[in-house]
Amino acid sequence: MPITFGRRPASGRRGCGPRVLIAGVIAAVSLLAYFGNTAINPVTGKKQHISMSPQQEIALGLQAVPEMARQFGGPSPDARAQALVDEVGARLVAVIPHEAGDYQYEFHVLADPQTVNAFALPGGQVFITDALLSRLVTEGQLAGVLGHEIGHVVGRHSAERMAKAQLTQGLVTATGVAASDSQGRYSAAAIAGIVANFVTLKYGRDDELESDRIGVRFMVDAGYDPNAMIAVMDILSQASGGSERAPDFSSTHPSPGRRIDTIKEAIRAEFPDGLPPNLKP
């Protein structure tokens, strides 16, 4: 048997390289930052991981208003439409529990005549496009749209998603750093990105359904019939071509049919003895 000098047989084991150590630090910092910031939402009772204060949410939302308005054609010139949205919005804001936080609510009608949409920024900035508003036929339907968006605000969904995005970005970065070569790095990062994307999508669907449940509660407290939200789902379905959206597991928004089921369940749960009389449709 030949004898070799100056070389040790390969054992198949290698120590932790600097890439792995750096990746470990990045992952640890990301995890600590995420799980170290928790709060109980006073409206939903849910434990949340959030890294910003309500004041920071308000400031962020206000800063983003001009750009969001620009993307949807700017403010609507229809003063009557804006006055109606302000009126219905004020009724909903008046019934928000004090413990939900002192957010700065403002309602914006956007001039976009084609994009059927409504959304909320963190801190209380709520938007609805002319395209959606023109399709609503009752005040209760408008209350359903605005109540849902207010649900996102008090649910602190934007702040929660931003915290999760920071976590997933940190973990994806750590995965890329830990890879031993460029080919492995991109492959691992791509896989991690796909997983992170689906986690975020699932989270978004839960937000939508939770906002529907919150909206039901706020609508009734403000004197509106929550069944009007079901009519809104029909309007959204028609606006999408009369068909359901993509399957729930790959869509950021649940299908209108899924949301109708959630709304009906929320009405039964909140009002097991029936809805109060004389609610506005």
N, C-alpha and C positions, 0 to 999 in steps of 0.2 A: 504494500500500500504506500503510495507516495506521501511524503511528509511535506507540509507547507509551513513556511515561517512568515511572520509579520502580518498575517491575516487571520481573523477570527471567523469561524463558520457563521453564516447568516442564520439568525434565530427566527426570522419572520416577524420580529417585534421591534418596533421603533418608538422612541420616546416622543413625548408631546412636543411638536414644533411650535415656533412662535405664532404661526397662523392659528393653531388650535387654541393657544392661550389667549390671543387677542379676541378670537371669536367667543370664547367663554366669558370674557369680561363684558363684551358687547351684549351678549345674551343675558347675563346676570343683571347688568344695569337696566336693561329694558324690562325684565321681569319685575325687578324691585320697584321701578318707577310705576309700573302698571298696578301690581297687587298692593303696593304701599299706599295708594291713594283710593280710599273707599268712602262711600257715603250711602246712607239709607234715604231713598227718595220718599218725601213725606206724602206724596199723592199716590204712588203705586205701592209703596212699602218694599220696593225692590232694592237689593244691595247693588250699588253701581261702582264701577271703577272710573273715576273722573279726575283729571289733572288740572282743571281750571275752576275758578270761582264763578258764581253767577255774574259778578261785575265784569269779569273778563268775557263771559259769554255775551253780555249786552254790548260791550265795546266792539267785539268781533263782528257781531251782527250789524251794528250801525255802520261799521267801516265797509261792509260788503254790500250795503244797500244800493249805491249808485251803479256798481258793476252788474248786479243781478237785474236791476231795472233796465239797464242798457241792453242786456241780452234778450229781453222780451219786449223791445220796442219802446221802452220808456214809460212814464206814467200815462195812464189813459186820460184823454181830454174830456171824458164824460163825467162831469161834476156830479150828476145825479147818481150815477153808479157808485162813485166813490163815497158819496154821502150815505148811501144805503149800506155799503160794506162797513163803513165806520160805525153806523148805528147798530147793526147786528153784532159786529165785533165787540162793541162796548158792552152790550148786554151779556155776552159770554164772559168777558173779562170780569164783570162785576160779581160773578158767582164762583170765580176761582178761589179756592181756600187760601187764607193768608199764609199758611205754612208752606205753600207752594213756591214762595219767593217773590220778591218785588221786581219782576221783570218789566221792561219798558215796551209795552205792546203798541204797535203801529200797524195799520192795515193799508196795503197798496194794491190798487187796481192797475194792471199793466196793459198796454195797448195792443199786445200781440193778438191778432184776430184768428190765428190758425192753431196755435199750440194750446191744447186743452190741458191746463196745469194749474196747480196750487202748491205752494211750498212755504216752509218757515225757516228762517235763519235762527241761530242760537240767540237767546236773549229777548225774543218777542217780536221780531219783524216778520209779518205774515203777508204773503202775496197771492193774488189770484189773477189769472189772465182774462181779458175780454172774451176770449174764445170759450172758456169754461163758464164764466158768469152769464154770458148770453144764452147758454143752454139751460140754465136753472130757471124753473118756473114758479117756485114758491120761496118765501122767506126762510122757511124751515130747511129747505135744501141748501141755501146759502149758509145757514147756521151749522148744518152738518159738515160742510167743507171747512169752514173756519174753526169749528170745534175740534175737528180732527187735527188741523195744523197747530192749534193751541196745545193739543195733547202732546205733540212732538216737543214743544217748548218746555212745558212743565215736566215732561218725562225726561228732559235733558238728553235727548237722543243724539243730538249733534255732538255735544261734549263727550258723550260716552263713546261714540264712533270714532272721534278724533283720538281718544286715548287708546282705543283698540288698534287704530291705524298706526300709531306710534309704536305699539308693541309689535305688531306683525312686521313692520318695516325693520325694526331692530333685529328680529329673529331671522328675517330673510338676509339681512346684511351679514349677520353672524354665520349663517350657513354658507354664504359665498366666500367669506374670509377663510373658513375652515377647510374648504376644498383644496386638494393638493395641486391641481393644475387647472388651467383655464377651461378646458373642456368639462371637467368635473364640476367646476365652480358654476358655470352657466347652467348645466343640467340640474344641479341641486337647487340653485336659485329659482329656476323655472318651476320645479316641482313645489318648492316652498311657496312660491307666489300663487300657484293655483290653489293650494290648500288655504292660504290666507284669504284669497278672493272669495272662496265659497263660505268661509267663516263669516266674512263681512256681509255677504249676501243674505245668509241665514239671519244674521243679526238685524239686517234691514227689514226683513219680512216681519220679524217679531215686533219691531218698532211700529210698523204700520198697523198691525192688529191691536197692539196696546193702545195706540192713538185712537183707533176706532172705539175701543171700550171707554177711554176717557171722554171722548167726544159725546158718547151717549149720555154719560152722567151730566156733563156740562150743559148739553142741549136741554134736558128736562129741567134742570135747575133754572135755566134762563127762560123756560116757558115754551119750548119747541118740542114737537113730536119727533122722537128719534127715528121713527119709521121713514122720515124724509131722507135719511142717509141711504136707505135701500134704493130709493129712486135715483139718488146720485150715482150709485153703483151701476144702475141700468144705463144712465147717461154716459158714464165712462166706458161701459162695454160697447155701446153704440158708436162712440167716438173712435174706438179702436177697430171698427169695422164689423161690429156685431158678434165678434168671436172672443173666446177667452184668451188671456195672455199666455205666455210661455209657461211650461210646467213650473209649479211652485218651487222646486228645489233649485232652479236656475234663474229665478227672477227676483229682482230687488223688491218688487211689489207683488203681493198675493193677487190672484185672479179676483175679479169682481165677485164671482160666485163664492169664493172662500171668504171674502170680507163680508158678504151678506150673511153667511152663517155665523160669523163672529158677532156681527151687530145684533142678530136675533138672540144669540146666546147671552150677550151683554144686557139686552133689554129684559130677558127673563130673569137673569141673576140679580140685577139691580132693582127690579120691580116685580117680585114674584106674585104680588096681589093685583097686578095690573098698573097701567100708567095713570098718572093723575089726570083729571078731566081738564077740558078746555085748553089743550096744548095747541099751539099754532102749527099748521101743517107745513 
